[in-house]
């Protein structure tokens, strides 16, 4: 199978490319810039361009069998600042992608959604895929809208979509600019001897998933015949204070954070039920949090010394 990975030079995308190659798939990547942290991979067909460029997108789509859609121009913590851009870039951009796919007779697509934002404040934890979608942030609202359009195109135009609702991925090759990724953001501050700031009292619970585990699920799912939505998480929740405890163990550093007022966009507790992915794909995450954080810390130190 020849798979186009949109956003394949990014953090998650580069790991999905690795997972697809490991399965023996042929891979084409479409992204706006090359990978930051490693050179181009032998045997991968790289195409550079903007997601909004229809002709460049059609060229990248030509001749492939399936599409992995990982492109997002916003982050959960920043989308609320400019909802209009979130809608134009991500929702309208995805609809344009689906129309381009339709013009080429291409039906198979995997969309990376957000298990941490689409459900809103959950009625029950762990959260199953059947839970109502009640997002409380622009990021989650747009993700849900895209999911709904994927289902509409399935019903009306023969699209074959599979949706992966990822929790909070972390790991090597994740940027640490402070807008996404608690673990890498905190580790980068520890590495630079900078102060860690926490929104709220540190009791917010999240489901942290190593990126290699997410990538393996995406690679398996796109090559299957399954449709519908699947949660992708570790199956366990960890508070921000719990993450700090792991960071202290891994780095051996004294970490004394500054606690700031909580944010309205932060769901108090989010842990995903991953039994559906386990049943349909025989998938389970392999990396526990301490092991994954240690691997990420080692990668960051290597980058810092390079």
N, C-alpha and C positions, 0 to 999 in steps of 0.2 A: 504494500500500500504506500502511496505517495501522500504525505501529510504536509500541509502548509501550516506553520506555526506563526500566527500574527502576534508580534511582541516577543519573538523567539530570541532576541538578544538581551532581554531583561532578566531580572532575578529569577522569577518562576519559569519564564520561557526557556532560559538556557538549560535549566534542569529537565524540563519536559523534552527538549531536544535530545539530551543525554539518554533519557529513558526510552524514547522512540528508537534511537540508534541501537541501544542495547537489545531491543526487540527485533532488530533487523529491518526496520522500516526505512523508506526513503524520505528524506526531510528537506523541505524548502522553508526558509525563514524570511519573513517580511517585517522590517522594523525601520525606524527612522534614523538609527545610528548603530554602529558596530557594538559588540560587547565591550564593557569597560574593563573586565578583569581577566580576560584571556584572549588569545588570538583566535581567528576564524578556524572552525573545525574542518578537517579534510573530509570531503565527500558531501558536505552540506551546501545546498544552493542558496546563497544569500542574496536577497533583493532589498535595497534600501529605498525608502520612500515614506510619504506621509499617509496615515490612515484615511485622511480626508481627500486624497488624490484618487479619484475614481478610476482613471485610466491605469495608474500604477497598480492599483488594487486588482483590476481585471487581469492585467498582465501576470501578477503573482498568482492569481487563482487558476489561470489556464493550465490544464494538464494535471491537476492534482485530484485526489480521490476524496479527501476530507480536510476540514479546517479546524484548527484549534485557536479559538479567539480569546487572547489574553490581554488585549489592548485596553488600557484605562488611562485617561489623562488626569484623573483626580485621585485623591486619597480619602479615606474615611474622615480624617481629621480636618480636611481642607475643603471638601466639596460644598459644605454649607456656606462658605464665604462667597461662592459664585455659582449658584444653582443653574443659572442660564447656560453657562459654559459647560457644566456637567451634562445638561440635556443635549446641547448642540453637538458636543464632541463625542459623547459616548452613546446616547440613545439614538440620535439621528444618524450618527456614524455607523452604528450597527445595522440600522434599517437599510442604509445604503449598501452595506456589505451583503445583506441578505438578498437585496435586489440584484446585485452583481452576480451572486451565486446562482440565482434563478435564471439569469440570462445565459449562463454557461451550463445549465442542467446539473449543477452541483447541489447535493442535498444534505450531506453529512457534516455536522458541525458540533463541536464541543465549546460551550461557553463557560468561562470561569466566573461564577457569581460569588456572593459573599455570605457565608454562613454566620458571620458575626454581626451582620446588619439587617438582613432581609426579614428576620423574624421579629425584630423589635424586642420589647420586654417580654420574655417568655412566660407562658402559663405553667410550663413544666420543664424540668431539666433532668436528664439530657433532652435536647430538642429534636424531635423526629421531623422528617420531611413533610409530614402531613400537618404540621403546626401552621396556623394562619400566618400569612405574611403581613406584618404590621410595622414596616420600617419607620424609624423616627429621625432619620438623617437623609439629606439629599443623596448621598452615596448609595444608601440602601434603597431609596425610592427609585432611583434610576436603574439599579440592578433588577428590581422587581419588574419594572416596566419592560426591560429587555427580555426577561423571562417570559412575560406575557406575549410579547411580539413573537418570540420564538414559537410559542404554542399556537398562536394564530397562524403563522406561516406553516406550521405542521398540519393544521386542520385544513387550510385553504390552498396550500401550494406544494404539499408533498415533502416539506422539509423533514429531516430526521435529526432532531436536536437532542443532545444530552447535556445536562447542566450539572456542574460540580460546584457545590456551595462550600467553599473552603473556610476554615476557621481563621487562625492567625499563623500564617506560615513564617518561618524564620530559617536561617542557615547561611552557609557561605554564598558569596556573591550578592548578598542583599545590601543595597545602599543604606547609609545611616545618616540621612540628612535631618532626622528628627520629625518627619511628617508621617512615617509609617514604619512599624516594626519596633515594638517595645524592646525586645531582647537585643537587637543589633544597635539600636539607639543608646541603650544603657551601656552596652559593652564599649561602644566607641567613646563614651564619656569617661568610663573607667580607664580606658587606654590613654586618654588625653589628660587624665587627672582633673576632670571637670565635674562640676556639681550635677547630680541627678535630680530632676524635678518630677514630681508625681502629681497628677490631677486627682484630688480626693485624698482619702485616708489610706489608700493602698489595698482596700478590701475588694475592689472590682476583680471579678474572676473571668478568666478567658481560657480558651482551648488552644494551646500552642502546638502546631504541627510542623515537623521538620520538612523542609521543602522537597527532599528526596522522596519522602513518602507520598506527598501530594503529587509529585511528578509521575511516580509509578502508577498511581490511580488514573491520572489523566491519560497516560499512554495506553493503558489497558482499556479504558472506557471508550476512547475515540475509535479503537480498532474493533470494538464489539458491535453488536446490533441493538444494544439496549437504547431506549429513549427515556426521557424523564429526568427527574432531579435526584441528586445524590449528595448527602453530606460527606465532607472530608475533614476529619478532625483526629485528635489523638485519643478521644474517648474519655479524657480526664480534664478537670479544670484546675487552674492554678491562679491564686491571687497575685496581684502585683507585688505584695510583700513576700509572697512565696517565691516569685521570680528573683527578687533581690537576695533571698537566702541562698538560692542556687548559684547566683552570680558570685556571692561572697565565697562559696565553697570552691568554685571553679577557678576564680582569679586569685584567690588568696588576699584580696584587697579589703580594706575597711571602707564600707559604703554607708554614708549617712545622708539620706536623701532630704530634700526640701519638699514638704507637702503643700500643695496649692489647692484652692477651691475646686470642687468637682465640676464637671461639664455636663450640660443637659444631654449631649449626644451619646454619652457613655451608658450603655446597657449595664446594669449592676452585675449580672451573671449570665454567661453564655458558654454552654458546653453542648456539643453536638452528639446526637445519637448516630453512630456509624454502622449500625447493624445491617442496613440495607446494602451498603457497599460491600460489607463482609460477605453477605449472602450471595449477591449477584456476581461479584468479581473475585471472591476468595481473597479479599484485600484486608490487611491489617497493618497499621503503622509499626515500624521496627525500632525507631529511635526514641528512647526515653528522654525526658527533658534535660537531665544532667549531662548525658552523653552528647546530645545535640548541641547544648550550650558550649560544652568543652570543645567540640569540633569547630563551632563558629568562632570561639575565642582564639583558637589556634590559627584559623584562617586569617582573622583580622590582624593578629600579631605579625603573621608572615607578610601581609600586605603593607603593614606599617614599616617593616624593616627592609622591604624591597627597594 
